[in-house]
Amino acid sequence: MGKASRNRRRAAAVRARRTRSGSSFWYAATGLIVILGMVAIVLSRGTNANAGAPQSGDHWHAALGVYLCDHWQGDANWVWPSQTSSGTPARPDGTYAGLHSHADGIIHIEPSTSDEMGKNATLGTYFKFGGWKLSSTEINFVGADKKAGDKCGSKPGEVRWEVNGKVQTGNPARYKLKDGDAIVVAFVPADFNMKTIAQPPSVKNLAGAGSREGQAGVSTTTPANTSTGSSSTLPGATTPTTVPTAPPTTVAGATTTVPGSTAPTTSPPTTAGSSPVP
C-alpha cells in the first residue's frame, strides 16, 4: 500500500506540473494575442486617418472662394504672397509650400513633407502656408481680417462655410481637403442666405488646374492684343523680318513705269557703234 500511495502521489505531481506548464503557455499565448490585437488596432486607426488623404506625389485640386460681407476677397484669383529662391510657391519661412495657389483660386495640393500630407492636408494648413488665419471665429485673408461680431453693413458677422454646396459646422481650418472640392468660406450675418454663394467663382478653373503645376504664384491674366492697322501683335510673338526688294533691272527696249506717272517712258534701242537717234 505504501508503494502504491507513493506512485499515486508522483503521478498527481506530474499532472500538476503539466497543468501549470500548460496554463503558463496558455496565459503567454493569450497575452501575445492581446498585444498583437492592440497593435493592429493602433495601426488600423493610423491607416484610417490617412485613408483618402493626399500623399507625397499626389496632385489634387480644390476650388476656394472667400466671401466677405458682399464680395469675393482677392477677386477670386489672388496671387500667392511668397516664392522660394527657385520661383515656386513658398511658406512664410521661404520653404516650399505643398499646398498653394497659382493666381487661379485653386488650392493645389502637392504635398512633399509629412506636415502637409495625410491628415495634415487641411484648409487651415493652406491658410497658414499663405501667411493667413482661419478659425471658427476669424478669417484673415489677402489683406482683410474679420472676427466674429465685426459688422457687415449694420449687422454683426460670423464665420460660415460650405463644401460642395452643403453648409458645414465646426472649425473650417480642420477640414481635410479632397480632390475636386468646391469650398466657400464666408464672413456674413447670421441671416445671410448661403445658397446665393453656393459655389466659388474659381470652380471653372478646376478643369485646367493641372496645366499650371510648377508655375510661380503670379497672375495668369492674359494681356489684350496690341493692334496696328489691320494686324495684331500677340505678347511674346516673333516679329517677322522684312526682306528688302531688289531694285528693278532696266532692259534696253523695255518699258519702265516711273512712280507717280501715268504714262510709261520708252527707252530707245541703242545700236552698237552708232549714236542714239534724237
Stockholm file with secondary structure:
# STOCKHOLM 1.0

chainA/1-278         MGKASRNRRRAAAVRARRTRSGSSFWYAATGLIVILGMVAIVLSRGTNANAGAPQSGDHWHAALGVYLCDHWQGDANWVWPSQTSSGTPARPDGTYAGLHSHADGIIHIEPSTSDEMGKNATLGTYFKFGGWKLSSTEINFVGADKKAGDKCGSKPGEVRWEVNGKVQTGNPARYKLKDGDAIVVAFVPADFNMKTIAQPPSVKNLAGAGSREGQAGVSTTTPANTSTGSSSTLPGATTPTTVPTAPPTTVAGATTTVPGSTAPTTSPPTTAGSSPVP
#=GR chainA/1-278 SS CHHHHHHHHHHHHHHHHHHHHHHHHHHHHHHHHHHHHHHHHHHHHHHHHHTTCCCTTCCEEEEEEEEETTEEGGGGCCCCSCBCTTSSBBCTTSSBCSEECCSSSEEEECCCSGGGSGGGCBHHHHHHHTTCEECSSEEEETTEEEETTCEETTEEEEEEEEETTEEECSCGGGCBCCTTCEEEEEEEETTCCGGGGCSCGGGGGSTTGGGGTTCCSCCCCCCCCEEETTEEECTTCCCCCCCCCCCCCCCTTCEECCTTCSSCEECCCCCTTSCCCC
#=GC SS_cons         CHHHHHHHHHHHHHHHHHHHHHHHHHHHHHHHHHHHHHHHHHHHHHHHHHTTCCCTTCCEEEEEEEEETTEEGGGGCCCCSCBCTTSSBBCTTSSBCSEECCSSSEEEECCCSGGGSGGGCBHHHHHHHTTCEECSSEEEETTEEEETTCEETTEEEEEEEEETTEEECSCGGGCBCCTTCEEEEEEEETTCCGGGGCSCGGGGGSTTGGGGTTCCSCCCCCCCCEEETTEEECTTCCCCCCCCCCCCCCCTTCEECCTTCSSCEECCCCCTTSCCCC
//
